[in-house]
Amino acid sequence: MKIDVSSYTQVSVPEDVGLFATVFTAAGNFFTIAVLLLTVINLFLATSSGLLERKGEIGLLKAIGYKNRQIFLSLYMEQLKTGLRAFAVGGILSAACVAVMNLVNANGPFAGRIYVVSWLDFALLSLAALLLTTIVPLLCELVMVRSLTKISPREAMAPQ
C-alpha cells in the first residue's frame, strides 16, 4: 500500500507565521499606547482650555472672597461631574456593544469565538477609563489652578 508513517508527531509552525504574529503584537501594543497617550493629552488640553476661558470667573470668585482651595474644589467638582457623566454614557454604550458582539460571536461559527470579550477584561478596561476620567483633570487643574489663582481680580476682570 505504500503508506509512510512518521514517528515525528509535532506539527511545526512556519517561521513566517511567528514573525507575522510578532509584528502584529508589536503594532497592537504601539497603537494601544498611542491611543492612551492621545486620550491623556486630549483630556489635559480640554481641561486647561476650559480653565483659561474661565479666567474672569476665577477673578470674580477671588474678588468675593473665595480661597484658592475653594476655587480648585469647585472647578474640579465641575470637571468630575462632566467626566463621570461621559464615563456613564460611554460605559453603557460600550457594555451594550460588547453584549451584542458576545451574543453574535459566542453562538456563531468557531472562527468568530476569538472576538468574544471577557466581562472581566471589559471591567478592567472600564476601571482604567474611570481612572483616566478622574485623575487626568485633577492633575491638569493642580498645574493650572496654581497659576490662575495668582491672577488678581482686577487683572482677571479687565477687558481683553
N, C-alpha and C positions, 0 to 999 in steps of 0.2 A: 504494500500500500504506500510505501514511501512517506511515512509520517515522521516528522522530526520533532522530538520533544526536547525542550531546553531545560537544563537544570537551573538556569538563571531566571528567577521569577520576579525580580524587582523591575518595575517599569521606570524608565528614566524619562525625565523631562528635558527637552532640548534646552541648551544654554540660552537661546534667543528668548524663550518664554520667561526665564528667570530675569534676564536683563530688562525685558519689556515690563515685567511686574515691578522691578526696582525703579524704573523711570517713572511709571505711573504713581507709585507710592511717594516718591520724592516730589513730583508735581502736585499731588494732592496735599501733601504737608505744606508745601510752599503757598499754595492758594488758600489754605485754611489760615495760615499765619497772616497772609496778606489781608484777608477779609477781616480778621480780628483787629489788626493794626489800623486798617481804614475805618473800622467801626469806632475805635477809641479816638482817632483823630477827628472824625465827624462829630462825635458827641462833644469832644473838647471844643471844637470850633463853634458848634451851635450854642453851647453854654456861654462861652466867652463873648460871642457877638450879642447874645441876649443881655448879658451883664453890661456891656459897653453901651448898648442902646438905652439902658435904664440909668444912666449917669445922673440925669436930672432928678429922678425919683429917689436915688440914694442920697443926693444932696438935700432934698426936701426932708427925708427921714432924719438926717443928721440935724437939720435946722429945727425940727420939732422935738429933738431930744433923744432920739434912738441911739443906743450904744452900738458899737461895731458888731458885737456878738449878736444883738437882736437883728441887725440888718442881715448878717450872714445867715442866721437861722431862718428868717422869713424868706430870703431868696432861695435857700437850699430846700426848704419845705415845698416851695412852689415848683422847683425843678423836680423834686422827688415825686410830687403828685402827678406831674405830667409824664415822667418816666414810668411810673407804675401803671398809669392808665395805658400807655403804649405797650408796656410789657403784657398787661392783661389781654388786650385785644390781639396782639401778636401771638401770645401763648394759646389762646382759644382757637384762632385760625390755624396755627401750626398743629395743634392736637387733632383738630378735625381732619386736616390733610393727612397726618400720619395714620389716623384710624381708617380712613378710606383706602389709603395706599396699602396698609397691612391687610385689610379685608380682601382687596382685589388680589394681592400677590400671594397671600397665605393659602388661598384656595385655588390659585391658578396653576399654571404649569410649573414643573420643578425648577426651571431656569429662573422664574420670577421670584422664587423664595429668597434669593440673595438680596432683594430690595425690601424685605420686611425689617422694620426698625424696632428694636427692643425698646420697651417703655422705660426701662432703666436708663438707657442711653438718652432717650428723649428728656427724662427728668434731669439728668446731669447737664445736658446742654441748656435746658431751661434755667437751671440754677446758675450756670455761667452767664447767661444773658441777664438774669436778675442782678448778679454782682456787677456786671458792666453798667447796667442801668443806674445803680445806686452809687457806685464808687467813683466812676469817671466824673460825673458832675460835681461830686464832693471835692475831688482833687482840683478840678478846674476852679471851683469857687474859692478854695483855700488859696490858690495862686492869685486869682483876680480880685477878690474882695479886699485883700490887704492893700492893694494899690488904689482901688476905687474908694475905700473909706478914708483915705488920706486927702481926698478932694474936699475942699472947703465948700460949704453950702453956697456961698456967693459965686464961686467958680463954676459949680455944677449948674446953677440956675441961669448963668449968663447965656444970652443967645449966641448961637454958633453960626 
